[in-house]
């Protein structure tokens, strides 16, 4: 008997290990394109963030705030993204490629912890299916393919759902952990953190009804939430409540143009529906099938007496999340961005995975589940092949880092070791992406950073605006009008214009 149990345990561990390995490989292949070709998106946001990290690591200027956001009034995200990005910055001596490795690590980590934690919550079949759905999701995969602060939200959402499940299972100690994770999201996308907190509050009567909370843990959860926001709060105290005032201004929209209510509803509805359709392959064309499955599957799940009360409450939370979150966002009567609800694809994968496996005991449904997963795998394979075909050798023009570093190489080589100044024209106006490359790449590869003075030899580095291809000419003739033009060259691959001038 003992030997049989031992063999069953070994077989179970072996099966789980093989499944986890295969799912990680499936997740890794499409997420690795930019890591393999060393050519990734390098734009306004990436340059701004790396300049901030450079100031933290190199200049030792620690910060209490992150990027400014919020439109009217303005406020700031938490600084956690900068400090997280500082880890690969230090390990790679400022090379943005380290940031790409970080994004890949976070993406694979999201799949792995979803596999491990959902096994604990349910069983290894459910864990495998949930992890598989996250691994192949066409809207989650790109989160590992460029450096952007909202994308770690998916990783934090898995931790949040696990902690919420433990709370619903009767472990009140997880309430402070839930609120701490929600607060930590403010370091990556503050709109997600704030709206998820309000959604949780709307759902919380169920927690009180089940006597899962107490005043002690409610007070402790408030403390952990404020603790996660402590850098922002300290900054706010030092600066006349600028963050809180900015948030209030945005919520009240006093300075914003009032939009028709039907337009607001339509905009918010489109963001939510596109978010759902983008989570699964073919959901854009067969969304009604997915929706019908979720409705019917949820009803059957709730009626199934073998499912425990905590599991039913958890599924109820997953099921009601888009509706409660939509209600929260209706307070915001302005344009809504899709990255504000990046937690929802993870929630949909959990919901869909739990409901799929709940039919596993029926042999006919089992065949249907295998068919659906195989169909998803076929779509994933076709999409991955298309990504590799289109993106692996894509030069990227002016948008990716290869085009920018090649342009910088051209300028340095043309200068032939002589000092020069550099002025950049770019449609976003702010030249963060170029400034960082001159600071990091120029100094590391060529030993010096271009100057900013209009004297002797200087270069104009021009990114042509595709919508206004003439716009840079006005800049050349007004803002940068000094100097004699020695040469003007358009780089064949990137289409950057490089102009060399001299003041004699």
C-alpha positions as a Python dict, from the first residue, in 0.01 Angstrom:
ca = {
    (1, 'X'): (0, 0, 0),
    (2, 'X'): (281, 239, 93),
    (3, 'X'): (461, 153, -230),
    (4, 'X'): (149, 230, -436),
    (5, 'X'): (107, 567, -265),
    (6, 'X'): (477, 644, -325),
    (7, 'X'): (448, 562, -693),
    (8, 'X'): (134, 776, -727),
    (9, 'X'): (311, 1071, -565),
    (10, 'X'): (613, 1026, -793),
    (11, 'X'): (389, 1001, -1099),
    (12, 'X'): (195, 1311, -991),
    (13, 'X'): (515, 1510, -933),
    (14, 'X'): (659, 1388, -1262),
    (15, 'X'): (344, 1481, -1456),
    (16, 'X'): (327, 1824, -1293),
    (17, 'X'): (697, 1885, -1362),
    (18, 'X'): (667, 1789, -1728),
    (19, 'X'): (354, 2000, -1771),
    (20, 'X'): (513, 2302, -1606),
    (21, 'X'): (825, 2263, -1823),
    (22, 'X'): (621, 2240, -2144),
    (23, 'X'): (405, 2539, -2049),
    (24, 'X'): (714, 2748, -1968),
    (25, 'X'): (862, 2662, -2308),
    (26, 'X'): (534, 2753, -2478),
    (27, 'X'): (537, 3084, -2291),
    (28, 'X'): (905, 3148, -2364),
    (29, 'X'): (907, 3110, -2743),
    (30, 'X'): (694, 3411, -2849),
    (31, 'X'): (814, 3627, -2559),
    (32, 'X'): (1183, 3592, -2655),
    (33, 'X'): (1187, 3763, -2995),
    (34, 'X'): (1334, 4097, -2882),
    (35, 'X'): (1573, 3923, -2643),
    (36, 'X'): (1701, 3711, -2933),
    (37, 'X'): (1738, 3988, -3191),
    (38, 'X'): (1854, 4260, -2948),
    (39, 'X'): (1627, 4504, -3133),
    (40, 'X'): (1337, 4634, -2927),
    (41, 'X'): (1109, 4935, -2909),
    (42, 'X'): (1297, 5236, -2778),
    (43, 'X'): (1081, 5545, -2762),
    (44, 'X'): (969, 5839, -2552),
    (45, 'X'): (861, 5638, -2245),
    (46, 'X'): (1160, 5406, -2236),
    (47, 'X'): (1405, 5696, -2264),
    (48, 'X'): (1229, 5897, -1994),
    (49, 'X'): (1230, 5606, -1752),
    (50, 'X'): (1594, 5517, -1812),
    (51, 'X'): (1700, 5878, -1760),
    (52, 'X'): (1520, 5867, -1424),
    (53, 'X'): (1693, 5540, -1332),
    (54, 'X'): (2028, 5686, -1443),
    (55, 'X'): (1970, 5975, -1205),
    (56, 'X'): (1895, 5731, -922),
    (57, 'X'): (2184, 5489, -982),
    (58, 'X'): (2460, 5710, -1119),
    (59, 'X'): (2381, 6048, -963),
    (60, 'X'): (2253, 5893, -636),
    (61, 'X'): (1938, 6108, -646),
    (62, 'X'): (1679, 5886, -483),
    (63, 'X'): (1319, 5968, -566),
    (64, 'X'): (984, 5935, -389),
    (65, 'X'): (777, 5957, -708),
    (66, 'X'): (751, 5797, -1047),
    (67, 'X'): (620, 5928, -1379),
    (68, 'X'): (378, 6219, -1379),
    (69, 'X'): (31, 6117, -1498),
    (70, 'X'): (-329, 6223, -1465),
    (71, 'X'): (-391, 6503, -1711),
    (72, 'X'): (-562, 6802, -1547),
    (73, 'X'): (-394, 6889, -1220),
    (74, 'X'): (-151, 6603, -1257),
    (75, 'X'): (-14, 6359, -1003),
    (76, 'X'): (249, 6088, -989),
    (77, 'X'): (279, 5714, -992),
    (78, 'X'): (483, 5542, -724),
    (79, 'X'): (860, 5511, -780),
    (80, 'X'): (864, 5130, -763),
    (81, 'X'): (902, 5092, -1142),
    (82, 'X'): (1219, 5301, -1137),
    (83, 'X'): (1370, 5101, -853),
    (84, 'X'): (1274, 4771, -1017),
    (85, 'X'): (1433, 4888, -1342),
    (86, 'X'): (1746, 4989, -1152),
    (87, 'X'): (1826, 4619, -1090),
    (88, 'X'): (1893, 4530, -1457),
    (89, 'X'): (2041, 4879, -1501),
    (90, 'X'): (2309, 4798, -1244),
    (91, 'X'): (2364, 4441, -1369),
    (92, 'X'): (2410, 4552, -1733),
    (93, 'X'): (2582, 4888, -1670),
    (94, 'X'): (2287, 5084, -1806),
    (95, 'X'): (2223, 4876, -2118),
    (96, 'X'): (1846, 4882, -2191),
    (97, 'X'): (1878, 4520, -2301),
    (98, 'X'): (1873, 4441, -1930),
    (99, 'X'): (1525, 4592, -1917),
    (100, 'X'): (1414, 4353, -2191),
    (101, 'X'): (1548, 4060, -1990),
    (102, 'X'): (1352, 4190, -1691),
    (103, 'X'): (1028, 4200, -1891),
    (104, 'X'): (1087, 3844, -2015),
    (105, 'X'): (1158, 3727, -1661),
    (106, 'X'): (838, 3891, -1532),
    (107, 'X'): (632, 3735, -1812),
    (108, 'X'): (766, 3385, -1754),
    (109, 'X'): (738, 3438, -1378),
    (110, 'X'): (370, 3526, -1420),
    (111, 'X'): (304, 3195, -1596),
    (112, 'X'): (506, 2998, -1342),
    (113, 'X'): (345, 3140, -1027),
    (114, 'X'): (1, 3108, -1187),
    (115, 'X'): (77, 2739, -1239),
    (116, 'X'): (205, 2684, -885),
    (117, 'X'): (-50, 2891, -695),
    (118, 'X'): (-358, 2780, -885),
    (119, 'X'): (-249, 2420, -818),
    (120, 'X'): (-262, 2502, -447),
    (121, 'X'): (-597, 2675, -487),
    (122, 'X'): (-755, 2399, -698),
    (123, 'X'): (-553, 2108, -844),
    (124, 'X'): (-273, 2047, -1092),
    (125, 'X'): (-514, 2016, -1389),
    (126, 'X'): (-664, 2357, -1315),
    (127, 'X'): (-318, 2503, -1255),
    (128, 'X'): (-198, 2364, -1587),
    (129, 'X'): (-492, 2500, -1784),
    (130, 'X'): (-477, 2846, -1623),
    (131, 'X'): (-101, 2870, -1680),
    (132, 'X'): (-145, 2747, -2039),
    (133, 'X'): (-409, 3012, -2110),
    (134, 'X'): (-184, 3286, -1970),
    (135, 'X'): (115, 3148, -2162),
    (136, 'X'): (-62, 3167, -2498),
    (137, 'X'): (-285, 3471, -2447),
    (138, 'X'): (-236, 3707, -2744),
    (139, 'X'): (-280, 4012, -2521),
    (140, 'X'): (-51, 3894, -2238),
    (141, 'X'): (241, 3776, -2455),
    (142, 'X'): (331, 4127, -2583),
    (143, 'X'): (372, 4243, -2222),
    (144, 'X'): (713, 4070, -2225),
    (145, 'X'): (819, 4227, -2552),
    (146, 'X'): (884, 4587, -2459),
    (147, 'X'): (979, 4785, -2154),
    (148, 'X'): (675, 4952, -2002),
    (149, 'X'): (566, 5002, -1638),
    (150, 'X'): (202, 4880, -1651),
    (151, 'X'): (301, 4528, -1760),
    (152, 'X'): (413, 4393, -1417),
    (153, 'X'): (46, 4435, -1318),
    (154, 'X'): (-19, 4083, -1454),
    (155, 'X'): (239, 3932, -1216),
    (156, 'X'): (91, 4122, -922),
    (157, 'X'): (-262, 4017, -1023),
    (158, 'X'): (-172, 3649, -986),
    (159, 'X'): (-41, 3719, -635),
    (160, 'X'): (-353, 3922, -562),
    (161, 'X'): (-591, 3646, -674),
    (162, 'X'): (-406, 3385, -468),
    (163, 'X'): (-420, 3606, -157),
    (164, 'X'): (-788, 3680, -220),
    (165, 'X'): (-861, 3308, -248),
    (166, 'X'): (-689, 3243, 85),
    (167, 'X'): (-894, 3524, 236),
    (168, 'X'): (-1217, 3376, 99),
    (169, 'X'): (-1106, 3041, 240),
    (170, 'X'): (-1125, 3189, 589),
    (171, 'X'): (-768, 3306, 647),
    (172, 'X'): (-823, 3666, 761),
    (173, 'X'): (-447, 3728, 776),
    (174, 'X'): (-449, 3763, 398),
    (175, 'X'): (-663, 4079, 401),
    (176, 'X'): (-361, 4306, 473),
    (177, 'X'): (-169, 4120, 201),
    (178, 'X'): (-450, 4182, -49),
    (179, 'X'): (-452, 4556, 18),
    (180, 'X'): (-72, 4571, 15),
    (181, 'X'): (-61, 4414, -334),
    (182, 'X'): (-330, 4654, -457),
    (183, 'X'): (-123, 4943, -325),
    (184, 'X'): (193, 4810, -490),
    (185, 'X'): (18, 4829, -827),
    (186, 'X'): (26, 5210, -792),
    (187, 'X'): (399, 5192, -863),
    (188, 'X'): (322, 5059, -1211),
    (189, 'X'): (-22, 5196, -1302),
    (190, 'X'): (-199, 5404, -1042),
    (191, 'X'): (-533, 5391, -1228),
    (192, 'X'): (-531, 5012, -1192),
    (193, 'X'): (-450, 5033, -822),
    (194, 'X'): (-721, 5286, -741),
    (195, 'X'): (-1000, 5123, -940),
    (196, 'X'): (-912, 4770, -823),
    (197, 'X'): (-932, 4892, -464),
    (198, 'X'): (-1280, 5036, -524),
    (199, 'X'): (-1386, 4716, -697),
    (200, 'X'): (-1264, 4517, -396),
    (201, 'X'): (-1463, 4749, -166),
    (202, 'X'): (-1778, 4686, -372),
    (203, 'X'): (-1722, 4313, -337),
    (204, 'X'): (-1633, 4333, 33),
    (205, 'X'): (-1990, 4297, 173),
    (206, 'X'): (-1954, 3927, 91),
    (207, 'X'): (-1646, 3916, 313),
    (208, 'X'): (-1833, 4079, 601),
    (209, 'X'): (-2130, 3855, 545),
    (210, 'X'): (-1908, 3548, 576),
    (211, 'X'): (-1740, 3696, 886),
    (212, 'X'): (-1400, 3675, 723),
    (213, 'X'): (-1284, 4010, 853),
    (214, 'X'): (-1256, 4196, 1181),
    (215, 'X'): (-1184, 4554, 1282),
    (216, 'X'): (-830, 4449, 1369),
    (217, 'X'): (-757, 4316, 1020),
    (218, 'X'): (-943, 4601, 851),
    (219, 'X'): (-721, 4849, 1037),
    (220, 'X'): (-413, 4644, 954),
    (221, 'X'): (-512, 4629, 587),
    (222, 'X'): (-541, 5009, 579),
    (223, 'X'): (-192, 5032, 726),
    (224, 'X'): (-42, 4794, 468),
    (225, 'X'): (-213, 4982, 184),
    (226, 'X'): (-73, 5314, 310),
    (227, 'X'): (265, 5147, 363),
    (228, 'X'): (279, 5048, -4),
    (229, 'X'): (207, 5412, -90),
    (230, 'X'): (449, 5554, 168),
    (231, 'X'): (695, 5714, -81),
    (232, 'X'): (409, 5901, -251),
    (233, 'X'): (256, 6002, 82),
    (234, 'X'): (589, 6134, 208),
    (235, 'X'): (634, 6332, -112),
    (236, 'X'): (279, 6465, -78),
    (237, 'X'): (341, 6584, 278),
    (238, 'X'): (655, 6765, 165),
    (239, 'X'): (484, 6930, -133),
    (240, 'X'): (152, 7075, -13),
    (241, 'X'): (-61, 6769, -105),
    (242, 'X'): (14, 6801, -477),
    (243, 'X'): (-59, 6432, -543),
    (244, 'X'): (-394, 6427, -362),
    (245, 'X'): (-499, 6754, -525),
    (246, 'X'): (-409, 6618, -867),
    (247, 'X'): (-614, 6303, -811),
    (248, 'X'): (-914, 6505, -693),
    (249, 'X'): (-888, 6732, -997),
    (250, 'X'): (-883, 6434, -1229),
    (251, 'X'): (-1177, 6261, -1062),
    (252, 'X'): (-1387, 6576, -1055),
    (253, 'X'): (-1281, 6672, -1410),
    (254, 'X'): (-1330, 7041, -1334),
    (255, 'X'): (-1083, 7149, -1602),
    (256, 'X'): (-1179, 6885, -1855),
    (257, 'X'): (-1412, 6917, -2151),
    (258, 'X'): (-1746, 6757, -2064),
    (259, 'X'): (-1820, 6466, -2294),
    (260, 'X'): (-2165, 6324, -2380),
    (261, 'X'): (-2265, 6047, -2141),
    (262, 'X'): (-2347, 5806, -2423),
    (263, 'X'): (-1999, 5863, -2568),
    (264, 'X'): (-1842, 5783, -2230),
    (265, 'X'): (-2043, 5462, -2197),
    (266, 'X'): (-1950, 5357, -2550),
    (267, 'X'): (-1580, 5430, -2495),
    (268, 'X'): (-1566, 5240, -2167),
    (269, 'X'): (-1767, 4951, -2312),
    (270, 'X'): (-1532, 4925, -2612),
    (271, 'X'): (-1226, 4916, -2386),
    (272, 'X'): (-1376, 4637, -2174),
    (273, 'X'): (-1499, 4431, -2469),
    (274, 'X'): (-1169, 4466, -2658),
    (275, 'X'): (-988, 4361, -2343),
    (276, 'X'): (-1198, 4045, -2318),
    (277, 'X'): (-1178, 3964, -2690),
    (278, 'X'): (-801, 4010, -2689),
    (279, 'X'): (-745, 3763, -2407),
    (280, 'X'): (-833, 3452, -2609),
    (281, 'X'): (-774, 3352, -2969),
    (282, 'X'): (-1081, 3381, -3193),
    (283, 'X'): (-1276, 3557, -2917),
    (284, 'X'): (-1317, 3862, -3141),
    (285, 'X'): (-1520, 3656, -3390),
    (286, 'X'): (-1673, 3404, -3150),
    (287, 'X'): (-1716, 3618, -2840),
    (288, 'X'): (-2076, 3502, -2799),
    (289, 'X'): (-1956, 3139, -2770),
    (290, 'X'): (-1707, 3237, -2498),
    (291, 'X'): (-1971, 3442, -2319),
    (292, 'X'): (-2227, 3161, -2335),
    (293, 'X'): (-1971, 2915, -2200),
    (294, 'X'): (-1889, 3143, -1906),
    (295, 'X'): (-2255, 3195, -1820),
    (296, 'X'): (-2355, 2829, -1848),
    (297, 'X'): (-2030, 2709, -1689),
    (298, 'X'): (-2068, 2946, -1395),
    (299, 'X'): (-2427, 2836, -1328),
    (300, 'X'): (-2324, 2470, -1333),
    (301, 'X'): (-2024, 2545, -1111),
    (302, 'X'): (-2241, 2715, -849),
    (303, 'X'): (-2495, 2429, -859),
    (304, 'X'): (-2226, 2163, -819),
    (305, 'X'): (-2231, 2067, -450),
    (306, 'X'): (-1879, 1921, -465),
    (307, 'X'): (-1734, 2269, -514),
    (308, 'X'): (-1653, 2429, -180),
    (309, 'X'): (-1793, 2762, -69),
    (310, 'X'): (-1455, 2945, -94),
    (311, 'X'): (-1412, 2824, -453),
    (312, 'X'): (-1763, 2942, -540),
    (313, 'X'): (-1696, 3282, -381),
    (314, 'X'): (-1372, 3306, -577),
    (315, 'X'): (-1547, 3227, -905),
    (316, 'X'): (-1814, 3481, -811),
    (317, 'X'): (-1541, 3742, -769),
    (318, 'X'): (-1389, 3655, -1107),
    (319, 'X'): (-1732, 3659, -1270),
    (320, 'X'): (-1840, 3995, -1126),
    (321, 'X'): (-1504, 4170, -1171),
    (322, 'X'): (-1569, 4327, -1514),
    (323, 'X'): (-1912, 4452, -1405),
    (324, 'X'): (-1796, 4601, -1075),
    (325, 'X'): (-1492, 4754, -1242),
    (326, 'X'): (-1709, 4903, -1516),
    (327, 'X'): (-1927, 5065, -1250),
    (328, 'X'): (-1615, 5212, -1087),
    (329, 'X'): (-1491, 5355, -1417),
    (330, 'X'): (-1823, 5519, -1493),
    (331, 'X'): (-1726, 5780, -1233),
    (332, 'X'): (-1442, 5873, -1467),
    (333, 'X'): (-1624, 6061, -1742),
    (334, 'X'): (-1327, 6099, -1977),
    (335, 'X'): (-1142, 5887, -2229),
    (336, 'X'): (-1034, 5553, -2084),
    (337, 'X'): (-713, 5371, -2182),
    (338, 'X'): (-690, 4995, -2223),
    (339, 'X'): (-380, 4954, -2003),
    (340, 'X'): (-580, 5070, -1701),
    (341, 'X'): (-741, 4725, -1678),
    (342, 'X'): (-444, 4498, -1749),
    (343, 'X'): (-546, 4279, -1457),
    (344, 'X'): (-857, 4164, -1643),
    (345, 'X'): (-690, 3920, -1891),
    (346, 'X'): (-539, 3734, -1594),
    (347, 'X'): (-881, 3726, -1427),
    (348, 'X'): (-1042, 3593, -1747),
    (349, 'X'): (-775, 3321, -1777),
    (350, 'X'): (-839, 3213, -1419),
    (351, 'X'): (-1217, 3210, -1471),
    (352, 'X'): (-1202, 3028, -1802),
    (353, 'X'): (-949, 2775, -1668),
    (354, 'X'): (-1151, 2694, -1355),
    (355, 'X'): (-1472, 2649, -1554),
    (356, 'X'): (-1307, 2436, -1822),
    (357, 'X'): (-1160, 2190, -1574),
    (358, 'X'): (-1487, 2172, -1378),
    (359, 'X'): (-1625, 1971, -1673),
    (360, 'X'): (-1327, 1734, -1674),
    (361, 'X'): (-1504, 1442, -1503),
    (362, 'X'): (-1749, 1398, -1790),
    (363, 'X'): (-1575, 1206, -2072),
    (364, 'X'): (-1760, 1392, -2346),
    (365, 'X'): (-1678, 1730, -2197),
    (366, 'X'): (-1321, 1609, -2147),
    (367, 'X'): (-1291, 1550, -2522),
    (368, 'X'): (-1438, 1897, -2584),
    (369, 'X'): (-1189, 2058, -2345),
    (370, 'X'): (-895, 1884, -2516),
    (371, 'X'): (-1032, 1999, -2853),
    (372, 'X'): (-1059, 2362, -2734),
    (373, 'X'): (-706, 2361, -2591),
    (374, 'X'): (-567, 2205, -2909),
    (375, 'X'): (-752, 2468, -3113),
    (376, 'X'): (-596, 2741, -2898),
    (377, 'X'): (-256, 2579, -2953),
    (378, 'X'): (-304, 2590, -3330),
    (379, 'X'): (-393, 2961, -3317),
    (380, 'X'): (-95, 3023, -3087),
    (381, 'X'): (140, 2842, -3327),
    (382, 'X'): (18, 3040, -3628),
    (383, 'X'): (48, 3369, -3439),
    (384, 'X'): (395, 3284, -3307),
    (385, 'X'): (519, 3193, -3656),
    (386, 'X'): (379, 3522, -3787),
    (387, 'X'): (553, 3716, -3508),
    (388, 'X'): (887, 3552, -3581),
    (389, 'X'): (846, 3602, -3953),
    (390, 'X'): (756, 3970, -3922),
    (391, 'X'): (946, 4083, -3612),
    (392, 'X'): (1263, 3876, -3569),
    (393, 'X'): (1447, 4053, -3851),
    (394, 'X'): (1245, 4374, -3847),
    (395, 'X'): (1481, 4672, -3840),
    (396, 'X'): (1211, 4896, -3698),
    (397, 'X'): (1295, 5222, -3873),
    (398, 'X'): (1313, 5508, -3625),
    (399, 'X'): (1117, 5323, -3356),
    (400, 'X'): (1354, 5050, -3239),
    (401, 'X'): (1689, 5076, -3073),
    (402, 'X'): (1892, 4938, -3365),
    (403, 'X'): (1794, 5227, -3591),
    (404, 'X'): (1882, 5480, -3323),
    (405, 'X'): (2219, 5329, -3228),
    (406, 'X'): (2313, 5292, -3596),
    (407, 'X'): (2236, 5662, -3647),
    (408, 'X'): (2448, 5750, -3345),
    (409, 'X'): (2731, 5530, -3478),
    (410, 'X'): (2714, 5717, -3809),
    (411, 'X'): (2743, 6055, -3636),
    (412, 'X'): (3036, 5953, -3414),
    (413, 'X'): (3224, 5796, -3703),
    (414, 'X'): (3163, 6099, -3921),
    (415, 'X'): (3299, 6321, -3643),
    (416, 'X'): (3614, 6105, -3653),
    (417, 'X'): (3706, 6157, -3289),
    (418, 'X'): (3653, 6532, -3288),
    (419, 'X'): (3416, 6678, -3024),
    (420, 'X'): (3074, 6782, -3150),
    (421, 'X'): (2733, 6893, -3031),
    (422, 'X'): (2407, 6719, -3107),
    (423, 'X'): (2052, 6850, -3149),
    (424, 'X'): (1753, 6622, -3200),
    (425, 'X'): (1418, 6675, -3365),
    (426, 'X'): (1147, 6423, -3283),
    (427, 'X'): (766, 6448, -3324),
    (428, 'X'): (699, 6383, -2951),
    (429, 'X'): (906, 6699, -2889),
    (430, 'X'): (1078, 6557, -2581),
    (431, 'X'): (1404, 6386, -2678),
    (432, 'X'): (1436, 6144, -2384),
    (433, 'X'): (1507, 5835, -2597),
    (434, 'X'): (1788, 6011, -2784),
    (435, 'X'): (1927, 6184, -2477),
    (436, 'X'): (1970, 5857, -2293),
    (437, 'X'): (2142, 5688, -2586),
    (438, 'X'): (2384, 5978, -2621),
    (439, 'X'): (2448, 5962, -2247),
    (440, 'X'): (2488, 5584, -2218),
    (441, 'X'): (2579, 5449, -2564),
    (442, 'X'): (2791, 5745, -2669),
    (443, 'X'): (2990, 5752, -2348),
    (444, 'X'): (3037, 5373, -2318),
    (445, 'X'): (3124, 5309, -2683),
    (446, 'X'): (3305, 5627, -2783),
    (447, 'X'): (3418, 5770, -2451),
    (448, 'X'): (3236, 6104, -2456),
    (449, 'X'): (2889, 6258, -2464),
    (450, 'X'): (2798, 6513, -2735),
    (451, 'X'): (2771, 6875, -2626),
    (452, 'X'): (2467, 7103, -2639),
    (453, 'X'): (2631, 7422, -2768),
    (454, 'X'): (2590, 7572, -3115),
    (455, 'X'): (2958, 7618, -3184),
    (456, 'X'): (3220, 7459, -3405),
    (457, 'X'): (3083, 7131, -3550),
    (458, 'X'): (2735, 7014, -3455),
    (459, 'X'): (2487, 6765, -3593),
    (460, 'X'): (2111, 6766, -3637),
    (461, 'X'): (1949, 6426, -3581),
    (462, 'X'): (1602, 6437, -3733),
    (463, 'X'): (1316, 6193, -3694),
    (464, 'X'): (1071, 6280, -3969),
    (465, 'X'): (709, 6308, -3858),
    (466, 'X'): (512, 6071, -4090),
    (467, 'X'): (198, 6283, -4042),
    (468, 'X'): (379, 6614, -4103),
    (469, 'X'): (689, 6531, -4308),
    (470, 'X'): (767, 6901, -4349),
    (471, 'X'): (757, 6993, -3978),
    (472, 'X'): (1129, 6953, -3913),
    (473, 'X'): (1214, 7214, -4177),
    (474, 'X'): (1061, 7488, -3965),
    (475, 'X'): (1271, 7366, -3670),
    (476, 'X'): (1585, 7378, -3885),
    (477, 'X'): (1513, 7731, -4005),
    (478, 'X'): (1408, 7883, -3671),
    (479, 'X'): (1518, 7697, -3358),
    (480, 'X'): (1839, 7565, -3519),
    (481, 'X'): (1921, 7830, -3775),
    (482, 'X'): (2288, 7891, -3704),
    (483, 'X'): (2579, 7735, -3890),
    (484, 'X'): (2681, 7641, -4241),
    (485, 'X'): (2541, 7312, -4372),
    (486, 'X'): (2826, 7079, -4467),
    (487, 'X'): (2622, 6772, -4554),
    (488, 'X'): (2272, 6626, -4528),
    (489, 'X'): (2222, 6250, -4541),
    (490, 'X'): (1917, 6027, -4510),
    (491, 'X'): (2009, 5693, -4359),
    (492, 'X'): (1869, 5423, -4591),
    (493, 'X'): (1733, 5179, -4331),
    (494, 'X'): (1593, 5402, -4059),
    (495, 'X'): (1517, 5711, -4274),
    (496, 'X'): (1672, 5934, -4009),
    (497, 'X'): (1805, 6259, -4153),
    (498, 'X'): (2151, 6358, -4034),
    (499, 'X'): (2270, 6710, -4104),
    (500, 'X'): (2621, 6830, -4027),
    (501, 'X'): (2679, 7200, -3964),
    (502, 'X'): (2971, 7416, -3865),
    (503, 'X'): (3004, 7765, -3724),
    (504, 'X'): (3325, 7913, -3858),
}
